[in-house]
Amino acid sequence: MAKTIITAALTGAVTPHGYDIPETPEAIAACAYECWKAGASVVHLHMRDDQGAGVMDPVKFYQTISTLRTKYPDCDVIVNCTSSGDNRVSDDSPYGNAMRVLHHENVPGIEMGTFDAGSFNWGIPGGVFHNSPTMLTNLGYLYQEKGIKPEFEIFDLGMLRAVGVYWKKGIVKAPLHFQFCLGVVGGMAATPHDLQLLVDEMVLMQGRGDLPQECTWSAFGIGKGHLPVMFAALANGGSIRVGMEDNVIYGRTADGKKIMATNLMLVQRAVRAVEAYGNEPATPAEAREMLGLKPLDLAATQAALAEVTIEQLEAKKVEAGEKYGSTYFAAKGMG
């Protein structure tokens, strides 16, 4: 029976503060464990500061991963961490780019990391989501150095072509894994048609040799597009992502009232959809094999985490500010 990877995107950077999203490291780790028990094989992690805004803080990533791997040792879920969880450091400044990867550089136990394959306008009105070629080149080499698998977040067709170039230049290595991100204003719409365009283009590029044959993919739609994209992904043989980062409404009652979602509800429905289609949710061990990841060595991960201190990570934050000059500013969410 075919296996489908279910990713749970638990928090995000722009889901408004006050919804039922986990915001502290302890709550995020507990939610990751809950979603793993329900059938998720990957958790996609963002962090929030004390005011509820998305933040790229290596201390919070460390606290979350350390809690997950020590408090819940039976949990073998794959840990996937964002590289773009704070619009205040997405200005392509040296300081901002340094802050975006401090956790990938210094926190053990990160198995996958996002690689947003291009820049685009985020919302109308909204800011520019900067992902310059220099930043992405450095990110690709960093992931290779740290043994972190890139998850290529694809918001438009041109980003597929860009990934092909990074692959041909050796900046990233096959096998490649794409996450088709649909529904952001400035990117492709969250429709089965738009997903089909991306899948077809990926296959055409593989046929031309512009992408390797070893490619896997997943997809999600934001907001009301989450169900059409999920079902279209299953029909096309892809994997799926669900979670409060992408959608906060589960559905509506018979009289039209909104049913507010939780991460657990969304994962449970994804499991039912996978099974109804005739597939089985992949276990984390199966997902690692599908994605080309190493098996989880829990003891080694716990030992590596134990070697890191919060003081060391705080010093890295200070060092980045002193080296590059902080451009951190107060701002609302990216959208």
C-alpha positions in Angstrom: 0.0 0.0 0.0 1.3 3.5 -0.9 2.6 5.7 1.9 1.8 9.4 2.3 3.9 11.7 4.4 1.8 14.0 6.6 3.5 17.2 7.8 2.0 19.2 10.6 2.9 22.9 10.5 2.0 23.8 14.1 2.5 27.5 14.6 3.8 29.6 11.7 4.9 33.2 11.8 1.8 35.1 10.7 -1.2 33.1 12.1 -2.6 35.8 14.4 -1.8 35.6 18.1 -4.8 34.3 20.0 -5.8 31.3 17.9 -5.3 27.8 19.3 -1.7 27.7 18.2 1.2 26.6 20.5 3.5 29.5 21.1 6.0 28.5 23.9 8.7 25.8 23.4 6.9 23.5 25.9 3.6 23.9 24.1 5.1 23.4 20.7 6.9 20.2 21.8 3.7 18.9 23.4 1.7 19.7 20.2 4.3 18.0 18.1 4.0 14.9 20.2 0.2 14.9 20.0 0.3 15.3 16.2 2.9 12.5 15.9 0.7 10.2 17.9 -2.2 11.1 15.5 -0.3 10.2 12.4 2.0 13.1 11.4 5.5 12.0 10.4 7.0 15.5 10.1 6.5 18.6 12.3 7.4 22.0 10.7 8.5 24.4 13.5 8.3 28.1 13.9 8.9 30.0 17.1 7.0 33.0 18.7 8.4 35.7 21.0 6.7 36.6 24.3 4.4 39.0 22.4 3.2 36.2 20.1 5.2 37.4 17.0 7.2 35.1 14.9 10.9 35.1 15.9 14.1 33.4 14.7 15.5 32.7 18.2 17.9 29.8 18.4 17.2 29.5 22.2 13.6 28.8 21.5 14.3 26.3 18.8 16.8 24.6 21.2 14.3 24.5 24.0 11.6 23.1 21.8 13.8 20.3 20.2 15.4 19.5 23.5 12.0 19.1 25.2 10.7 17.0 22.3 13.7 14.6 22.3 14.0 14.3 26.1 10.5 14.6 27.5 9.0 12.5 24.7 11.7 9.9 24.0 9.2 7.5 22.3 8.5 10.2 19.6 10.6 9.7 16.4 8.9 12.5 14.4 11.0 14.3 11.8 12.0 17.8 12.9 11.8 20.4 10.1 12.7 24.0 11.1 11.9 27.2 9.2 14.5 29.6 7.8 12.0 32.4 7.4 9.9 32.8 10.6 10.3 36.5 11.3 9.5 39.3 8.8 11.7 41.7 10.9 14.8 39.9 9.6 13.7 39.2 6.1 15.2 42.4 4.7 18.2 40.6 3.1 20.5 42.5 5.4 23.7 40.7 6.7 22.2 40.7 10.2 18.8 39.5 9.1 20.3 36.6 7.1 22.6 35.7 10.0 19.6 35.6 12.4 17.6 33.4 10.0 20.1 30.5 10.3 21.5 30.7 13.8 19.5 27.7 14.9 20.5 25.7 11.9 24.1 26.5 12.6 24.0 25.8 16.4 21.1 23.6 17.4 21.5 19.8 17.0 18.6 17.6 16.0 17.3 19.6 13.0 16.8 17.1 10.2 15.1 19.4 7.6 15.1 23.1 6.9 13.1 25.3 4.6 14.6 26.8 1.5 12.3 29.4 0.1 13.4 29.4 -3.5 12.8 33.0 -4.4 11.6 36.5 -3.4 8.1 37.8 -3.9 5.5 40.3 -2.6 3.7 38.9 0.5 0.2 40.2 0.5 -1.5 43.4 -0.7 -0.6 45.4 1.3 2.4 43.6 2.7 6.1 43.4 2.6 8.6 41.8 0.3 9.7 38.3 1.3 13.4 38.5 0.5 15.3 35.4 -0.4 18.3 36.6 -2.5 20.5 34.3 -4.5 23.4 35.0 -2.2 21.4 34.1 0.9 20.1 30.9 -0.7 23.5 29.9 -1.9 24.9 30.3 1.6 21.9 28.4 3.0 22.3 25.5 0.6 26.0 25.1 1.5 25.2 25.4 5.2 22.6 22.6 4.9 25.1 20.4 3.2 27.6 21.1 6.0 25.2 20.4 8.8 23.5 17.4 7.1 20.1 19.2 7.0 17.8 18.3 4.1 16.3 21.3 2.3 12.6 21.5 1.9 12.2 23.7 -1.1 9.2 25.9 -0.5 7.7 26.7 -4.0 5.3 29.6 -4.3 5.5 30.0 -8.1 6.7 28.2 -11.2 9.9 30.2 -11.5 11.0 28.9 -8.2 11.1 25.4 -9.6 13.5 26.6 -12.3 15.6 28.3 -9.6 16.0 25.1 -7.6 17.1 23.3 -10.8 19.9 25.9 -11.2 21.0 25.5 -7.5 21.0 21.7 -8.1 23.1 21.9 -11.3 25.6 24.2 -9.6 26.0 21.7 -6.7 24.6 24.1 -4.1 22.0 21.5 -3.2 22.1 17.8 -3.7 19.6 15.2 -4.8 17.2 13.8 -3.8 15.2 17.0 -3.7 12.0 17.5 -1.7 9.5 20.2 -2.7 6.7 21.8 -0.6 4.2 23.5 -3.0 2.9 26.4 -1.0 -0.4 27.7 -2.6 -2.6 30.6 -1.7 -0.3 33.4 -0.8 -1.1 36.7 -2.6 2.0 37.2 -4.8 2.2 33.4 -5.4 0.1 30.8 -7.1 -3.5 30.2 -6.1 -4.6 27.4 -3.8 -6.5 25.4 -6.5 -6.1 21.9 -8.0 -5.4 23.6 -11.3 -2.4 25.5 -9.9 -1.1 22.4 -8.2 -1.3 20.5 -11.4 0.7 23.2 -13.2 3.5 22.7 -10.7 3.4 18.9 -10.8 3.4 18.9 -14.6 6.3 21.4 -14.7 8.3 19.4 -12.3 7.9 16.3 -14.5 8.8 18.2 -17.7 11.9 19.6 -16.0 12.9 16.1 -14.9 12.5 14.9 -18.5 14.8 17.7 -19.8 17.4 17.0 -17.1 16.8 20.3 -15.4 15.8 18.5 -12.2 17.0 15.1 -10.9 14.8 12.1 -11.1 15.0 11.7 -7.4 12.3 14.2 -6.3 9.5 14.0 -3.8 6.9 16.6 -3.1 4.1 17.7 -0.8 1.6 20.5 -1.0 -0.8 22.6 1.0 -3.3 25.4 0.4 -3.8 28.4 2.7 -7.2 29.0 4.2 -10.2 27.7 2.3 -7.9 26.2 -0.3 -6.5 23.6 2.2 -9.0 20.9 1.3 -9.0 21.2 -2.5 -5.2 21.2 -2.5 -5.0 18.3 -0.1 -7.3 16.1 -2.1 -5.5 17.1 -5.4 -2.2 16.2 -3.9 -3.4 12.8 -2.9 -4.8 12.2 -6.4 -1.4 13.2 -7.9 0.6 10.8 -5.7 2.0 13.6 -3.5 2.3 14.1 0.2 0.4 16.7 2.3 0.8 19.4 4.9 -1.8 20.6 7.3 -1.8 22.7 10.4 -2.6 26.0 12.1 0.2 27.8 10.2 -1.9 27.5 7.0 -5.5 27.3 8.1 -7.4 28.1 11.3 -11.0 27.1 10.2 -11.9 23.4 10.3 -15.2 23.9 8.6 -18.8 25.1 9.3 -21.8 23.7 11.1 -25.1 23.0 9.4 -26.2 26.6 10.3 -23.1 28.1 8.8 -21.1 28.8 12.0 -17.3 28.5 11.8 -15.7 25.5 13.5 -12.3 26.6 14.8 -9.5 24.2 14.1 -6.7 22.7 16.2 -3.6 21.1 14.9 -4.8 17.7 16.2 -8.1 18.0 14.4 -6.4 18.9 11.1 -3.9 16.0 11.4 -6.7 13.5 12.3 -8.7 14.6 9.2 -5.6 14.3 7.0 -5.1 10.7 8.3 -8.7 9.9 7.4 -8.3 11.4 3.9 -5.2 9.4 3.3 -6.8 6.2 4.4 -10.0 7.0 2.4 -7.9 7.4 -0.7 -6.4 3.9 -0.1 -3.0 4.9 1.2 -1.4 4.7 4.6 0.2 7.5 6.6 4.0 7.0 6.5 5.6 6.5 9.8 8.6 8.7 10.6 11.0 5.8 9.8 9.2 5.3 6.5 9.2 9.0 5.7 13.0 9.2 6.4 13.6 6.5 3.9 11.3 8.2 1.3 13.1 11.5 1.8 16.6 10.1 1.9 17.2 11.0 5.6 19.3 9.1 8.0 17.5 7.0 10.7 17.0 8.8 13.9 19.8 8.2 16.5 18.0 9.3 19.6 20.9 8.8 22.0 23.3 10.7 19.8 20.8 13.5 19.4 20.2 13.7 23.1 23.9 13.8 23.8 24.5 16.5 21.2 21.7 18.6 22.7 23.1 18.2 26.2 26.4 19.8 25.0 24.6 23.0 24.1 23.8 25.7 26.6 21.4 28.6 26.5 24.3 30.9 27.4 26.1 29.8 24.3 23.1 30.5 22.1 22.5 33.9 23.6 26.2 34.7 22.9 25.7 33.8 19.3 22.8 36.2 19.1 24.9 39.0 20.6 27.8 38.1 18.3 25.5 38.4 15.2 24.4 41.9 16.3 27.9 43.1 17.0 29.3 41.7 13.7 26.5 42.9 11.4 24.7 45.6 13.2 21.1 44.8 14.3 18.4 46.1 12.0 15.6 44.6 14.1 12.5 46.7 14.0 9.0 46.4 15.4 6.5 45.4 12.8 3.3 43.5 12.3 3.0 40.1 10.6 4.4 39.7 7.1 0.9 39.6 5.5 
